[in-house]
Every structure is written in structure tokens, then in C-alpha cells.
Amino acid sequence: QVQLVESGGGLVQPGGSLRLSCAASGRIAGINAMGWYRQGPGKERELVAGIFSGGRTNYADSVKGRFTISRDSAKKTAFLQMNSLKPEDTAVYYCNANIVTSWGALGDYWGQGTQVTVSS
């Protein structure tokens, strides 16, 4: 089986910072890409940032210059450094990974989500 576990969410004041982590575990042969999505109250889930096996990254326009995605391939872990947080960043943040399993299957996997609340 494959599992993604997120950590690092919480309550922070506007202008503050948080760092999210996503650790993949299980029968994994390789990870093609990892990303972070979020779903705010009453909103649809949206892509926040993605990082690909060659190191290329992409970001939603709303977080460019404030958020940074990175990856430790050896540890099968992705990170999202979030700076200059705004109330509109409040959401449940989900980790996603495109994974090749040890039995050769390719699929998208999701974490359980971690709450980020930006409020004074």
C-alpha cells in the first residue's frame, strides 16, 4: 500500500509563516511529481504548487513569491514553505503524489489534509 501523511498545519496570524510536510511511504518504486492543493470554505479544491521529478515547479498565481515547494527525493518527502500568509490562504491543504508502485501501477495518491487557518 501507499500512504501520504501531511503535517505542519495550524493557526497563524496574517503575515506569518508555516511549513507543511508530506511524507510518502509504502511500496513505492518512484515518484513522478508531488504537489499541494487546498480547499477553502465553500470553494473548490485548487492546485497551490507542484514539483516534478526534474525539479521543475509551478505555482498558482495567488501564491507566487510567497510560497515555495521543495522535495527531498531520498526521503520521499515534499515541503511547502508558506510566508506572508493572508486570511484568504485559510484552507485544508492536501498533498498529492503521482506514484509508481513496486508492482508497476501508476496512480495519484492523496493525503488526509491538514488545516491552515490565518487569522488575528
C-alpha positions in Angstrom: 0.0 0.0 0.0 0.9 3.6 -0.4 0.3 6.4 2.2 0.8 10.1 2.2 0.9 11.8 5.6 0.9 15.6 6.0 2.0 17.7 8.9 2.7 21.3 9.9 -0.7 23.0 9.7 -2.1 25.2 12.4 -3.2 28.7 13.3 -1.1 31.7 12.3 -1.5 35.4 12.2 -1.6 37.3 9.0 1.9 37.9 7.7 3.2 34.8 9.5 4.7 31.6 8.1 4.1 27.9 8.2 5.9 24.9 6.7 3.9 21.9 5.6 5.5 18.5 5.1 4.2 15.5 3.2 5.9 12.1 3.6 5.1 9.2 1.3 5.6 5.6 2.4 4.8 2.1 1.3 5.6 0.0 -1.7 6.9 2.9 -3.9 9.2 2.3 -6.9 9.3 6.0 -7.9 7.5 9.4 -7.5 7.0 11.4 -10.7 5.5 14.5 -9.1 4.3 15.9 -5.8 2.0 18.8 -5.2 -0.1 20.7 -2.8 -3.8 21.5 -3.2 -6.1 23.4 -1.0 -9.8 23.7 -0.4 -11.2 26.8 1.4 -14.6 27.1 2.9 -17.2 27.0 0.2 -14.6 26.7 -2.5 -13.4 24.0 -4.9 -10.1 22.3 -4.4 -7.3 24.1 -6.3 -3.7 23.5 -7.1 -1.3 25.5 -5.0 2.1 24.3 -6.1 3.7 21.3 -7.8 7.2 19.9 -8.2 8.3 17.4 -10.8 11.0 14.7 -10.9 13.3 17.0 -12.8 12.9 19.8 -10.2 10.6 22.0 -12.3 8.0 23.8 -10.2 4.7 25.6 -10.8 2.6 27.8 -8.6 -0.9 29.3 -8.5 -0.7 33.0 -9.3 -2.2 33.8 -5.9 0.8 32.3 -4.0 3.7 33.2 -6.3 6.5 34.9 -4.4 5.1 33.8 -1.1 5.1 30.0 -1.2 7.9 27.7 -2.1 7.6 24.0 -2.8 10.6 21.7 -2.4 11.3 18.0 -2.2 13.7 15.5 -0.6 13.6 12.7 -3.1 15.6 10.3 -0.9 13.1 10.7 1.9 10.1 10.8 -0.4 9.0 14.0 1.3 7.7 17.3 -0.1 7.6 20.6 1.7 5.6 23.8 1.3 7.1 26.8 2.9 4.3 29.5 3.2 5.3 33.0 4.0 3.4 36.3 4.2 0.2 34.3 4.9 -3.1 36.0 4.3 -6.6 35.2 5.6 -7.6 34.0 2.2 -4.9 31.3 2.4 -7.1 29.6 5.1 -8.0 26.2 3.8 -7.4 22.5 4.2 -4.2 21.7 2.4 -3.8 18.3 0.7 -0.7 16.6 -0.5 -0.9 14.8 -3.8 1.7 12.5 -5.4 1.9 10.7 -8.8 3.5 7.4 -7.8 4.7 4.2 -9.5 4.2 1.4 -7.1 6.6 -1.6 -6.6 4.2 -3.7 -8.6 4.2 -1.4 -11.5 1.0 0.5 -11.2 0.8 4.3 -11.7 -1.6 6.4 -9.8 -2.4 9.6 -7.9 -2.5 9.4 -4.1 -3.8 11.9 -1.6 -3.1 12.7 2.0 -5.7 13.2 4.6 -5.4 17.0 4.7 -4.1 19.5 7.2 -5.9 22.6 8.3 -4.2 26.0 7.9 -6.0 29.0 9.5 -4.8 32.5 9.0 -6.4 34.8 11.5 -5.7 37.5 14.0 
